[in-house]
Amino acid sequence: MPYNLLKGKKGIIFGALDDKSIAWRTALRCHEEGAQLVLSNAPVALRMGEINKLAEAVQAPVIGADVTSMEDLKKLFEESMTHFGGGVDFILHSIGMSLNVRKGKHYTELDYAWNQKTLDISAMSLHRVLRTAWELDAINEWGSVVALTYIAAQRVFPDYNEMADAKSLLEAVARNFGYHYAKKKKVRVNTVSQSPTRTTAGSGVKGFDGFISYAEKMSPLGNATGDECAAYLATLFSDLTRMVTMQNLFHDGGFSFTGVTQEVVEQMEK
Ligand SMILES: NC(=O)c1ccc[n+]([C@@H]2O[C@H](COP(=O)([O-])OP(=O)(O)OC[C@H]3O[C@@H](n4cnc5c(N)ncnc54)[C@H](O)[C@@H]3O)[C@@H](O)[C@H]2O)c1
């Protein structure tokens, strides 16, 4: 049920690849809540063409940007500000890619050139986005920026590989840039740590089926879905959460603070 939480707000959503993407679910929800949107993804992802269906559903322009290119990001923010006739109120960073995972390299044998690229795409891109917005003064006062992360930043999930390091760095950037943006313009920056979710990026993790059912059994509320994540993100973009910043917020059905559950004990006793 929509609550008009984002009436009059303008936002940029990065990372909608297909209808399973968390960014896709979030764009639909933000539109339902009354927001005006610009959609962005890497030029190579745009060539798939799927995003045009979303663009039509949420009546938003699509502006390509590779998040490792400062030139692309500058162009994206300038065009978005022209489209909106002013600054933006919220940004979703829903971007992740691991070259070593994709190419089957074990964590103990990382290719460092690929690792650099992974950290740039998956973590430092948040810094690049925030810096571009900062330099163009593109985010309105009390704006809200959220990036998606995973609990492998705090605890070891061996098959998450180098993405665990990337997520730790992403969370640190949110905290550190969050300080400066709060001081400068009351802009808040947070990360949301989501349950495993069946998406293209999620399914790239080795043993994902086992991973997702383990998390389901270890979460008192069960795994949070992409739509549930979208609803939570809408609250973080709204004026109801103005004093929340520099946080890593778990959206995981209680997984992060659960030691063990009855289901897991029963499984072990078999
Ligand atoms: N799916 C999960 O289990 C899960 C759990 C926790 C957090 N997350 C995080 O959620 C975010 C979104 O992932 P998702 O699961 O919706 O998968 P997804 O594959 O649908 O989205 C990942 C997006 O990153 C984009 N991207 C990759 N390289 C890019 C670049 N150079 N420039 C711009 N965009 C680029 C892709 O095109 C894609 O749209 C990621 O940060 C992911 O790590 C996912």
The ligand as a MOL file (V3000), in Angstrom:
LIG
                    3D

  0  0  0     0  0            999 V3000
M  V30 BEGIN CTAB
M  V30 COUNTS 44 48 0 0 0
M  V30 BEGIN ATOM
M  V30 1 N 21.2440 -10.1010 -4.2390 0
M  V30 2 C 21.7260 -10.2450 -3.0350 0
M  V30 3 O 21.7280 -11.3160 -2.4300 0
M  V30 4 C 22.2570 -9.0150 -2.3140 0
M  V30 5 C 22.3400 -9.0140 -0.9010 0
M  V30 6 C 22.8860 -7.8950 -0.2680 0
M  V30 7 C 23.3130 -6.8030 -1.0310 0
M  V30 8 N 23.2100 -6.8400 -2.3990 0 CHG=1
M  V30 9 C 23.7020 -5.6900 -3.1710 0
M  V30 10 O 22.6290 -5.0650 -3.8450 0
M  V30 11 C 23.1430 -4.3270 -4.9450 0
M  V30 12 C 22.3090 -4.6200 -6.1910 0
M  V30 13 O 22.4930 -5.9370 -6.6230 0
M  V30 14 P 21.3060 -6.8850 -7.0940 0
M  V30 15 O 21.3360 -8.0710 -6.2040 0
M  V30 16 O 20.0510 -6.1270 -7.2950 0 CHG=-1
M  V30 17 O 21.8800 -7.4290 -8.5120 0
M  V30 18 P 21.8460 -6.8440 -10.0050 0
M  V30 19 O 22.7970 -7.7030 -10.7730 0
M  V30 20 O 20.4560 -6.7770 -10.4780 0
M  V30 21 O 22.4400 -5.3520 -9.8670 0
M  V30 22 C 23.8150 -5.0230 -9.9280 0
M  V30 23 C 23.9170 -3.8050 -10.8250 0
M  V30 24 O 25.2430 -3.2440 -10.8480 0
M  V30 25 C 25.3900 -2.6650 -12.1380 0
M  V30 26 N 26.7900 -2.3630 -12.4780 0
M  V30 27 C 27.8300 -3.2390 -12.5530 0
M  V30 28 N 28.9330 -2.5910 -12.9800 0
M  V30 29 C 28.5930 -1.2810 -13.1540 0
M  V30 30 C 29.3070 -0.1190 -13.5760 0
M  V30 31 N 30.6190 -0.1580 -13.9080 0
M  V30 32 N 28.6280 1.0710 -13.6630 0
M  V30 33 C 27.3180 1.1390 -13.3290 0
M  V30 34 N 26.5900 0.0620 -12.9010 0
M  V30 35 C 27.2280 -1.1310 -12.8310 0
M  V30 36 C 24.8110 -3.7570 -13.0320 0
M  V30 37 O 24.5930 -3.3340 -14.3670 0
M  V30 38 C 23.5530 -4.1230 -12.2870 0
M  V30 39 O 22.4580 -3.3400 -12.6940 0
M  V30 40 C 24.6230 -4.7170 -5.0650 0
M  V30 41 O 25.4150 -3.7480 -4.4030 0
M  V30 42 C 24.6610 -6.0230 -4.3040 0
M  V30 43 O 25.9560 -6.3360 -3.8210 0
M  V30 44 C 22.6840 -7.9060 -3.0420 0
M  V30 END ATOM
M  V30 BEGIN BOND
M  V30 1 1 1 2
M  V30 2 2 2 3
M  V30 3 1 2 4
M  V30 4 1 4 5
M  V30 5 2 4 44
M  V30 6 2 5 6
M  V30 7 1 6 7
M  V30 8 2 7 8
M  V30 9 1 8 9
M  V30 10 1 8 44
M  V30 11 1 9 10
M  V30 12 1 9 42
M  V30 13 1 10 11
M  V30 14 1 11 12
M  V30 15 1 11 40
M  V30 16 1 12 13
M  V30 17 1 13 14
M  V30 18 2 14 15
M  V30 19 1 14 16
M  V30 20 1 14 17
M  V30 21 1 17 18
M  V30 22 2 18 19
M  V30 23 1 18 20
M  V30 24 1 18 21
M  V30 25 1 21 22
M  V30 26 1 22 23
M  V30 27 1 23 24
M  V30 28 1 23 38
M  V30 29 1 24 25
M  V30 30 1 25 26
M  V30 31 1 25 36
M  V30 32 1 26 27
M  V30 33 1 26 35
M  V30 34 2 27 28
M  V30 35 1 28 29
M  V30 36 1 29 30
M  V30 37 2 29 35
M  V30 38 1 30 31
M  V30 39 2 30 32
M  V30 40 1 32 33
M  V30 41 2 33 34
M  V30 42 1 34 35
M  V30 43 1 36 37
M  V30 44 1 36 38
M  V30 45 1 38 39
M  V30 46 1 40 41
M  V30 47 1 40 42
M  V30 48 1 42 43
M  V30 END BOND
M  V30 END CTAB
M  END
